[in-house]
């Protein structure tokens, strides 16, 4: 009698461990995908901001035309990058 209870308990614990391992790998995969998407979206925006700021610093006077333009372009490029990465 005790042997059967112990066996059932061990089988239940083993099933719980397998389920936890499967859920953990899914969580890690989701975190990896979100991290990659973050880089794919953020890097063009930040790169556009730096490039635009550099071009604005070359002109005389105060101007943010290039900075705003390249930030908007970075948002578009980052969005396309993220879309293409999710489509795969």
C-alpha positions in Angstrom: 0.0 0.0 0.0 2.7 2.5 1.0 4.7 1.5 -2.1 1.9 2.4 -4.4 1.4 5.8 -2.7 5.1 6.5 -3.0 5.1 5.5 -6.7 2.1 7.7 -7.4 3.7 10.6 -5.6 6.9 10.2 -7.5 5.1 10.0 -10.9 3.1 13.2 -10.0 6.3 15.0 -9.1 8.0 13.9 -12.3 5.1 15.1 -14.4 5.2 18.5 -12.6 8.9 18.8 -13.3 8.4 18.0 -17.0 5.7 20.6 -17.2 7.8 23.2 -15.4 10.7 22.5 -17.8 8.5 23.0 -20.8 7.0 26.3 -19.5 10.4 27.6 -18.6 11.8 27.0 -22.1 8.8 28.8 -23.5 9.3 31.7 -21.2 13.0 31.9 -22.2 12.1 31.8 -25.8 9.7 34.6 -25.4 12.3 36.7 -23.6 14.8 36.1 -26.3 12.4 37.1 -29.0 11.4 40.3 -27.2 15.1 41.1 -26.7 15.9 40.7 -30.3 12.8 42.7 -31.3 13.9 45.5 -29.0 17.3 45.7 -30.6 15.9 45.5 -34.1 13.5 48.4 -33.3 15.7 50.6 -31.0 19.0 50.6 -32.8 17.7 52.3 -36.0 16.0 55.0 -33.9 19.1 55.7 -31.7 21.3 55.6 -34.8 19.1 58.0 -36.6 19.1 60.4 -33.6 22.9 60.4 -33.5 23.2 60.9 -37.2 20.7 63.6 -37.3 22.3 65.4 -34.3 25.7 65.2 -36.0 24.2 66.7 -39.2 22.4 69.4 -37.3 25.7 70.3 -35.5 27.3 70.9 -38.9 24.8 73.7 -39.8 25.0 77.2 -38.3 22.4 78.2 -35.8 20.0 76.0 -33.9 18.3 73.3 -36.0 16.6 69.9 -35.2 15.4 69.2 -38.7 17.8 66.4 -39.4 17.5 64.9 -35.9 13.7 64.7 -36.0 13.8 63.4 -39.6 16.2 60.7 -38.9 14.4 59.7 -35.7 11.2 59.3 -37.7 13.1 57.4 -40.4 14.6 55.2 -37.6 11.1 54.4 -36.3 9.9 53.4 -39.7 13.0 51.2 -40.4 12.8 49.7 -36.9 9.1 48.9 -37.4 9.8 47.2 -40.7 12.7 45.2 -39.1 10.5 44.1 -36.3 7.7 43.1 -38.7 10.0 41.1 -40.9 11.5 39.4 -37.9 8.1 38.4 -36.5 7.0 37.2 -39.9 9.8 34.6 -40.0 
